[in-house]
Amino acid sequence: MKWQQRVQVTTGLTCWQIMLHFMVVVALLTGWKTKALIPVGVGLCLLYVATVIAMFALQRFHSGKLRDIGDFLEELTTTWYFGSAMIALWLLSRVVESNLLIAAAGLVMIAGPAVYSLLAKDKSGNFAAKHPVRR
């Protein structure tokens, strides 16, 4: 087994996902040390939004190189979502004084995509398995 496969089996993340997390942590630490944490946080959130928009645009293609890039960006945004939500929540806490509003925003940020995903599932009422079960 290659070392990249061992890392993925052990951590559940690919090497590029681990490097992405490492780069975000380095950016946040650099922002903290240079007293520029707010601009760095805003920049990371804007970069995440740009990545999501590019993902939506590229996933409209049904095949080819652009669709592959869209699929890669989907994995990237899925991996990066929790960190960007926490950065956005921290930035919001710098502006909003109410703990109740911050808690509500945090709940919406964390639970919102899961609830939306459950509600957006197959609405046809046909809940048959997409793949037959072998017995």
N, CA and C atoms as an extended XYZ file, in Angstrom:
405
Properties=species:S:1:pos:R:3:atomname:S:1:resname:S:1:resid:I:1 pbc="F F F"
N         0.848       -1.172        0.000 N   MET     1
C         0.000        0.000        0.000 CA  MET     1
C         0.901        1.246        0.000 C   MET     1
N         0.576        2.197       -0.855 N   LYS     2
C         1.353        3.426       -0.918 CA  LYS     2
C         1.136        4.243        0.349 C   LYS     2
N         2.089        5.124        0.649 N   TRP     3
C         1.993        5.919        1.869 CA  TRP     3
C         0.799        6.864        1.827 C   TRP     3
N         0.423        7.370        0.627 N   GLN     4
C        -0.738        8.251        0.534 CA  GLN     4
C        -2.017        7.501        0.909 C   GLN     4
N        -2.098        6.239        0.505 N   GLN     5
C        -3.267        5.431        0.842 CA  GLN     5
C        -3.312        5.149        2.342 C   GLN     5
N        -2.145        4.922        2.946 N   ARG     6
C        -2.093        4.698        4.397 CA  ARG     6
C        -2.572        5.930        5.150 C   ARG     6
N        -2.145        7.107        4.682 N   VAL     7
C        -2.582        8.359        5.314 CA  VAL     7
C        -4.092        8.506        5.176 C   VAL     7
N        -4.631        8.217        3.994 N   GLN     8
C        -6.073        8.360        3.785 CA  GLN     8
C        -6.866        7.357        4.614 C   GLN     8
N        -6.387        6.133        4.727 N   VAL     9
C        -7.086        5.134        5.532 CA  VAL     9
C        -7.052        5.527        7.006 C   VAL     9
N        -5.902        6.018        7.461 N   THR    10
C        -5.736        6.363        8.875 CA  THR    10
C        -6.546        7.596        9.262 C   THR    10
N        -6.480        8.648        8.439 N   THR    11
C        -7.111        9.926        8.804 CA  THR    11
C        -8.493       10.130        8.197 C   THR    11
N        -8.778        9.434        7.109 N   GLY    12
C       -10.037        9.660        6.412 CA  GLY    12
C        -9.954       10.836        5.448 C   GLY    12
N        -8.783       11.446        5.337 N   LEU    13
C        -8.583       12.586        4.448 CA  LEU    13
C        -7.461       12.274        3.474 C   LEU    13
N        -7.563       12.849        2.280 N   THR    14
C        -6.467       12.697        1.332 CA  THR    14
C        -5.351       13.669        1.712 C   THR    14
N        -4.207       13.480        1.098 N   CYS    15
C        -3.059       14.334        1.427 CA  CYS    15
C        -3.324       15.793        1.076 C   CYS    15
N        -4.020       16.038       -0.045 N   TRP    16
C        -4.292       17.435       -0.398 CA  TRP    16
C        -5.275       18.072        0.577 C   TRP    16
N        -6.194       17.297        1.135 N   GLN    17
C        -7.112       17.845        2.137 CA  GLN    17
C        -6.364       18.196        3.422 C   GLN    17
N        -5.412       17.357        3.805 N   ILE    18
C        -4.598       17.649        4.984 CA  ILE    18
C        -3.772       18.905        4.748 C   ILE    18
N        -3.204       19.047        3.556 N   MET    19
C        -2.419       20.243        3.232 CA  MET    19
C        -3.302       21.482        3.224 C   MET    19
N        -4.548       21.356        2.784 N   LEU    20
C        -5.475       22.487        2.812 CA  LEU    20
C        -5.710       22.941        4.256 C   LEU    20
N        -5.957       21.994        5.143 N   HIS    21
C        -6.149       22.332        6.551 CA  HIS    21
C        -4.897       22.995        7.127 C   HIS    21
N        -3.750       22.450        6.775 N   PHE    22
C        -2.490       23.014        7.255 CA  PHE    22
C        -2.307       24.448        6.766 C   PHE    22
N        -2.623       24.712        5.490 N   MET    23
C        -2.467       26.070        4.947 CA  MET    23
C        -3.425       27.061        5.602 C   MET    23
N        -4.652       26.619        5.897 N   VAL    24
C        -5.600       27.498        6.580 CA  VAL    24
C        -5.106       27.817        7.988 C   VAL    24
N        -4.596       26.814        8.690 N   VAL    25
C        -4.060       27.049       10.037 CA  VAL    25
C        -2.863       27.993        9.977 C   VAL    25
N        -1.984       27.809        8.999 N   VAL    26
C        -0.827       28.697        8.852 CA  VAL    26
C        -1.294       30.125        8.557 C   VAL    26
N        -2.293       30.285        7.695 N   ALA    27
C        -2.813       31.622        7.387 CA  ALA    27
C        -3.407       32.275        8.634 C   ALA    27
N        -4.163       31.501        9.423 N   LEU    28
C        -4.759       32.058       10.640 CA  LEU    28
C        -3.693       32.404       11.673 C   LEU    28
N        -2.685       31.550       11.825 N   LEU    29
C        -1.609       31.854       12.766 CA  LEU    29
C        -0.806       33.074       12.328 C   LEU    29
N        -0.569       33.185       11.029 N   THR    30
C         0.138       34.355       10.515 CA  THR    30
C        -0.674       35.617       10.749 C   THR    30
N        -1.974       35.549       10.516 N   GLY    31
C        -2.845       36.693       10.780 CA  GLY    31
C        -2.875       37.068       12.251 C   GLY    31
N        -2.859       36.068       13.109 N   TRP    32
C        -2.869       36.327       14.549 CA  TRP    32
C        -1.562       36.979       14.990 C   TRP    32
N        -0.439       36.464       14.500 N   LYS    33
C         0.862       37.004       14.897 CA  LYS    33
C         1.088       38.418       14.353 C   LYS    33
N         0.516       38.728       13.199 N   THR    34
C         0.708       40.047       12.606 CA  THR    34
C        -0.432       41.005       12.951 C   THR    34
N        -1.312       40.568       13.841 N   LYS    35
C        -2.473       41.366       14.263 CA  LYS    35
C        -3.367       41.750       13.080 C   LYS    35
N        -3.491       40.834       12.142 N   ALA    36
C        -4.349       41.030       10.977 CA  ALA    36
C        -5.318       39.856       10.841 C   ALA    36
N        -5.806       39.352       11.976 N   LEU    37
C        -6.645       38.156       11.954 CA  LEU    37
C        -7.994       38.418       11.281 C   LEU    37
N        -8.556       39.599       11.486 N   ILE    38
C        -9.854       39.886       10.869 CA  ILE    38
C        -9.741       39.939        9.342 C   ILE    38
N        -8.779       40.676        8.769 N   PRO    39
C        -8.668       40.635        7.303 CA  PRO    39
C        -8.361       39.239        6.754 C   PRO    39
N        -7.555       38.468        7.466 N   VAL    40
C        -7.256       37.108        7.017 CA  VAL    40
C        -8.527       36.255        7.061 C   VAL    40
N        -9.303       36.372        8.134 N   GLY    41
C       -10.559       35.625        8.238 CA  GLY    41
C       -11.543       36.006        7.149 C   GLY    41
N       -11.661       37.295        6.879 N   VAL    42
C       -12.550       37.749        5.803 CA  VAL    42
C       -12.053       37.211        4.459 C   VAL    42
N       -10.749       37.264        4.253 N   GLY    43
C       -10.183       36.741        3.004 CA  GLY    43
C       -10.435       35.257        2.826 C   GLY    43
N       -10.292       34.477        3.892 N   LEU    44
C       -10.561       33.038        3.806 CA  LEU    44
C       -12.034       32.763        3.520 C   LEU    44
N       -12.920       33.537        4.144 N   CYS    45
C       -14.358       33.352        3.882 CA  CYS    45
C       -14.707       33.726        2.444 C   CYS    45
N       -14.129       34.810        1.935 N   LEU    46
C       -14.376       35.206        0.546 CA  LEU    46
C       -13.815       34.173       -0.432 C   LEU    46
N       -12.672       33.605       -0.109 N   LEU    47
C       -12.098       32.549       -0.938 CA  LEU    47
C       -13.007       31.327       -0.950 C   LEU    47
N       -13.602       30.999        0.190 N   TYR    48
C       -14.540       29.879        0.258 CA  TYR    48
C       -15.771       30.152       -0.601 C   TYR    48
N       -16.310       31.368       -0.507 N   VAL    49
C       -17.493       31.723       -1.303 CA  VAL    49
C       -17.170       31.644       -2.799 C   VAL    49
N       -16.001       32.139       -3.195 N   ALA    50
C       -15.600       32.068       -4.603 CA  ALA    50
C       -15.469       30.614       -5.058 C   ALA    50
N       -14.957       29.752       -4.191 N   THR    51
C       -14.820       28.334       -4.519 CA  THR    51
C       -16.189       27.682       -4.700 C   THR    51
N       -17.136       28.027       -3.838 N   VAL    52
C       -18.497       27.468       -3.945 CA  VAL    52
C       -19.156       27.926       -5.238 C   VAL    52
N       -19.002       29.202       -5.572 N   ILE    53
C       -19.600       29.716       -6.814 CA  ILE    53
C       -18.993       29.023       -8.027 C   ILE    53
N       -17.669       28.859       -8.031 N   ALA    54
C       -17.013       28.149       -9.135 CA  ALA    54
C       -17.483       26.702       -9.208 C   ALA    54
N       -17.674       26.065       -8.059 N   MET    55
C       -18.148       24.684       -8.032 CA  MET    55
C       -19.529       24.583       -8.674 C   MET    55
N       -20.447       25.477       -8.280 N   PHE    56
C       -21.794       25.445       -8.857 CA  PHE    56
C       -21.760       25.683      -10.362 C   PHE    56
N       -20.908       26.602      -10.808 N   ALA    57
C       -20.821       26.896      -12.237 CA  ALA    57
C       -20.268       25.712      -13.021 C   ALA    57
N       -19.260       25.040      -12.481 N   LEU    58
C       -18.623       23.949      -13.215 CA  LEU    58
C       -19.381       22.633      -13.131 C   LEU    58
N       -20.263       22.482      -12.165 N   GLN    59
C       -21.013       21.225      -12.066 CA  GLN    59
C       -22.197       21.186      -13.024 C   GLN    59
N       -22.438       22.249      -13.744 N   ARG    60
C       -23.512       22.239      -14.734 CA  ARG    60
C       -23.125       21.407      -15.957 C   ARG    60
N       -21.815       21.225      -16.159 N   PHE    61
C       -21.356       20.406      -17.271 CA  PHE    61
C       -21.535       18.939      -16.918 C   PHE    61
N       -21.939       18.144      -17.896 N   HIS    62
C       -22.246       16.743      -17.611 CA  HIS    62
C       -21.043       15.822      -17.725 C   HIS    62
N       -20.036       16.232      -18.466 N   SER    63
C       -18.851       15.398      -18.581 CA  SER    63
C       -17.674       16.265      -19.013 C   SER    63
N       -16.515       15.671      -18.965 N   GLY    64
C       -15.331       16.378      -19.428 CA  GLY    64
C       -14.501       16.949      -18.300 C   GLY    64
N       -13.505       17.699      -18.690 N   LYS    65
C       -12.526       18.262      -17.765 CA  LYS    65
C       -13.174       19.247      -16.793 C   LYS    65
N       -14.109       20.070      -17.297 N   LEU    66
C       -14.742       21.060      -16.419 CA  LEU    66
C       -15.579       20.384      -15.332 C   LEU    66
N       -16.224       19.287      -15.660 N   ARG    67
C       -16.997       18.549      -14.662 CA  ARG    67
C       -16.062       17.937      -13.615 C   ARG    67
N       -14.905       17.449      -14.045 N   ASP    68
C       -13.928       16.904      -13.105 CA  ASP    68
C       -13.438       17.982      -12.140 C   ASP    68
N       -13.214       19.178      -12.664 N   ILE    69
C       -12.806       20.291      -11.805 CA  ILE    69
C       -13.932       20.632      -10.838 C   ILE    69
N       -15.185       20.615      -11.315 N   GLY    70
C       -16.326       20.859      -10.436 CA  GLY    70
C       -16.443       19.825       -9.330 C   GLY    70
N       -16.182       18.567       -9.658 N   ASP    71
C       -16.212       17.513       -8.638 CA  ASP    71
C       -15.096       17.699       -7.614 C   ASP    71
N       -13.913       18.101       -8.095 N   PHE    72
C       -12.808       18.388       -7.189 CA  PHE    72
C       -13.170       19.540       -6.249 C   PHE    72
N       -13.782       20.584       -6.796 N   LEU    73
C       -14.181       21.725       -5.966 CA  LEU    73
C       -15.272       21.335       -4.970 C   LEU    73
N       -16.125       20.359       -5.337 N   GLU    74
C       -17.133       19.881       -4.397 CA  GLU    74
C       -16.475       19.213       -3.195 C   GLU    74
N       -15.473       18.383       -3.446 N   GLU    75
C       -14.740       17.766       -2.335 CA  GLU    75
C       -14.042       18.821       -1.489 C   GLU    75
N       -13.485       19.821       -2.169 N   LEU    76
C       -12.776       20.901       -1.477 CA  LEU    76
C       -13.722       21.678       -0.566 C   LEU    76
N       -14.888       22.045       -1.076 N   THR    77
C       -15.820       22.828       -0.256 CA  THR    77
C       -16.401       21.997        0.872 C   THR    77
N       -16.601       20.705        0.639 N   THR    78
C       -17.104       19.842        1.705 CA  THR    78
C       -16.086       19.750        2.836 C   THR    78
N       -14.828       19.614        2.475 N   THR    79
C       -13.763       19.525        3.475 CA  THR    79
C       -13.608       20.835        4.224 C   THR    79
N       -13.761       21.927        3.528 N   TRP    80
C       -13.450       23.235        4.051 CA  TRP    80
C       -14.627       23.894        4.777 C   TRP    80
N       -15.825       23.319        4.676 N   TYR    81
C       -17.020       23.997        5.170 CA  TYR    81
C       -16.968       24.308        6.665 C   TYR    81
N       -16.645       23.330        7.486 N   PHE    82
C       -16.706       23.529        8.932 CA  PHE    82
C       -15.749       24.630        9.375 C   PHE    82
N       -14.548       24.629        8.849 N   GLY    83
C       -13.582       25.667        9.210 CA  GLY    83
C       -14.039       27.049        8.804 C   GLY    83
N       -14.581       27.175        7.596 N   SER    84
C       -15.046       28.494        7.159 CA  SER    84
C       -16.275       28.930        7.947 C   SER    84
N       -17.113       27.987        8.352 N   ALA    85
C       -18.265       28.345        9.186 CA  ALA    85
C       -17.816       28.870       10.546 C   ALA    85
N       -16.790       28.246       11.115 N   MET    86
C       -16.283       28.716       12.406 CA  MET    86
C       -15.618       30.088       12.274 C   MET    86
N       -14.887       30.311       11.186 N   ILE    87
C       -14.279       31.631       10.964 CA  ILE    87
C       -15.367       32.683       10.794 C   ILE    87
N       -16.400       32.363       10.011 N   ALA    88
C       -17.508       33.307        9.808 CA  ALA    88
C       -18.233       33.588       11.123 C   ALA    88
N       -18.407       32.563       11.943 N   LEU    89
C       -19.062       32.756       13.237 CA  LEU    89
C       -18.209       33.636       14.146 C   LEU    89
N       -16.909       33.442       14.133 N   TRP    90
C       -16.025       34.289       14.927 CA  TRP    90
C       -16.083       35.730       14.435 C   TRP    90
N       -16.069       35.919       13.115 N   LEU    91
C       -16.166       37.274       12.569 CA  LEU    91
C       -17.493       37.920       12.947 C   LEU    91
N       -18.556       37.138       12.921 N   LEU    92
C       -19.868       37.649       13.314 CA  LEU    92
C       -19.883       38.047       14.785 C   LEU    92
N       -19.177       37.298       15.614 N   SER    93
C       -19.138       37.618       17.044 CA  SER    93
C       -18.389       38.922       17.315 C   SER    93
N       -17.562       39.354       16.383 N   ARG    94
C       -16.856       40.621       16.536 CA  ARG    94
C       -17.782       41.806       16.267 C   ARG    94
N       -18.909       41.559       15.587 N   VAL    95
C       -19.840       42.622       15.202 CA  VAL    95
C       -21.116       42.588       16.039 C   VAL    95
N       -21.654       41.388       16.255 N   VAL    96
C       -22.929       41.223       16.957 CA  VAL    96
C       -22.669       41.032       18.451 C   VAL    96
N       -23.424       41.737       19.271 N   GLU    97
C       -23.232       41.661       20.720 CA  GLU    97
C       -24.073       40.567       21.389 C   GLU    97
N       -25.155       40.163       20.766 N   SER    98
C       -26.101       39.229       21.375 CA  SER    98
C       -25.609       37.784       21.262 C   SER    98
N       -25.437       37.139       22.417 N   ASN    99
C       -25.033       35.734       22.422 CA  ASN    99
C       -26.102       34.836       21.819 C   ASN    99
N       -27.369       35.210       21.984 N   LEU   100
C       -28.461       34.418       21.427 CA  LEU   100
C       -28.421       34.432       19.903 C   LEU   100
N       -28.177       35.598       19.310 N   LEU   101
C       -28.091       35.680       17.857 CA  LEU   101
C       -26.879       34.919       17.324 C   LEU   101
N       -25.772       34.991       18.040 N   ILE   102
C       -24.576       34.261       17.618 CA  ILE   102
C       -24.816       32.757       17.706 C   ILE   102
N       -25.471       32.303       18.772 N   ALA   103
C       -25.780       30.882       18.913 CA  ALA   103
C       -26.734       30.422       17.813 C   ALA   103
N       -27.734       31.245       17.493 N   ALA   104
C       -28.677       30.895       16.432 CA  ALA   104
C       -27.957       30.830       15.072 C   ALA   104
N       -27.084       31.787       14.829 N   ALA   105
C       -26.326       31.776       13.569 CA  ALA   105
C       -25.429       30.541       13.493 C   ALA   105
N       -24.799       30.178       14.606 N   GLY   106
C       -23.969       28.979       14.630 CA  GLY   106
C       -24.771       27.719       14.359 C   GLY   106
N       -25.947       27.639       14.940 N   LEU   107
C       -26.812       26.483       14.713 CA  LEU   107
C       -27.229       26.394       13.251 C   LEU   107
N       -27.572       27.528       12.674 N   VAL   108
C       -27.964       27.543       11.259 CA  VAL   108
C       -26.781       27.157       10.375 C   VAL   108
N       -25.583       27.657       10.694 N   MET   109
C       -24.400       27.346        9.879 CA  MET   109
C       -24.033       25.874        9.942 C   MET   109
N       -24.151       25.284       11.110 N   ILE   110
C       -23.724       23.896       11.260 CA  ILE   110
C       -24.829       22.921       10.849 C   ILE   110
N       -26.051       23.155       11.290 N   ALA   111
C       -27.136       22.219       11.002 CA  ALA   111
C       -27.846       22.525        9.685 C   ALA   111
N       -27.732       23.733        9.193 N   GLY   112
C       -28.450       24.142        7.987 CA  GLY   112
C       -28.203       23.264        6.779 C   GLY   112
N       -26.945       23.011        6.388 N   PRO   113
C       -26.707       22.168        5.212 CA  PRO   113
C       -27.252       20.752        5.360 C   PRO   113
N       -27.161       20.188        6.558 N   ALA   114
C       -27.676       18.831        6.763 CA  ALA   114
C       -29.194       18.803        6.629 C   ALA   114
N       -29.864       19.784        7.228 N   VAL   115
C       -31.330       19.844        7.136 CA  VAL   115
C       -31.755       20.086        5.690 C   VAL   115
N       -31.073       20.999        5.006 N   TYR   116
C       -31.390       21.277        3.606 CA  TYR   116
C       -31.200       20.021        2.757 C   TYR   116
N       -30.120       19.297        3.008 N   SER   117
C       -29.852       18.079        2.253 CA  SER   117
C       -30.953       17.047        2.467 C   SER   117
N       -31.431       16.925        3.699 N   LEU   118
C       -32.509       15.973        3.972 CA  LEU   118
C       -33.808       16.391        3.307 C   LEU   118
N       -34.097       17.688        3.299 N   LEU   119
C       -35.335       18.172        2.700 CA  LEU   119
C       -35.283       18.160        1.174 C   LEU   119
N       -34.097       18.272        0.606 N   ALA   120
C       -33.953       18.337       -0.846 CA  ALA   120
C       -33.826       16.960       -1.480 C   ALA   120
N       -33.906       15.922       -0.695 N   LYS   121
C       -33.796       14.565       -1.244 CA  LYS   121
C       -34.979       14.278       -2.159 C   LYS   121
N       -35.052       13.072       -2.626 N   ASP   122
C       -36.067       12.645       -3.579 CA  ASP   122
C       -37.473       12.956       -3.073 C   ASP   122
N       -38.155       13.876       -3.758 N   LYS   123
C       -39.502       14.273       -3.345 CA  LYS   123
C       -40.578       13.533       -4.120 C   LYS   123
N       -40.182       12.582       -4.948 N   SER   124
C       -41.156       11.876       -5.764 CA  SER   124
C       -41.951       10.854       -4.957 C   SER   124
N       -41.486       10.542       -3.771 N   GLY   125
C       -42.167        9.539       -2.958 CA  GLY   125
C       -41.696        8.133       -3.268 C   GLY   125
N       -40.848        7.983       -4.265 N   ASN   126
C       -40.322        6.682       -4.630 CA  ASN   126
C       -39.055        6.443       -3.822 C   ASN   126
N       -39.171        5.693       -2.757 N   PHE   127
C       -38.046        5.465       -1.870 CA  PHE   127
C       -37.398        4.108       -2.099 C   PHE   127
N       -37.604        3.524       -3.291 N   ALA   128
C       -36.972        2.247       -3.606 CA  ALA   128
C       -35.469        2.448       -3.673 C   ALA   128
N       -34.758        1.398       -3.344 N   ALA   129
C       -33.299        1.483       -3.362 CA  ALA   129
C       -32.802        1.738       -4.772 C   ALA   129
N       -31.797        2.585       -4.898 N   LYS   130
C       -31.240        2.880       -6.210 CA  LYS   130
C       -30.421        1.708       -6.711 C   LYS   130
N       -29.878        0.926       -5.816 N   HIS   131
C       -29.116       -0.255       -6.175 CA  HIS   131
C       -29.781       -1.458       -5.521 C   HIS   131
N       -30.013       -2.485       -6.286 N   PRO   132
C       -30.682       -3.653       -5.687 CA  PRO   132
C       -29.809       -4.275       -4.593 C   PRO   132
N       -30.479       -4.787       -3.578 N   VAL   133
C       -29.784       -5.437       -2.465 CA  VAL   133
C       -29.621       -6.915       -2.799 C   VAL   133
N       -28.385       -7.386       -2.706 N   ARG   134
C       -28.127       -8.800       -2.968 CA  ARG   134
C       -28.278       -9.589       -1.693 C   ARG   134
N       -28.924      -10.723       -1.805 N   ARG   135
C       -29.122      -11.570       -0.615 CA  ARG   135
C       -28.537      -12.922       -0.829 C   ARG   135
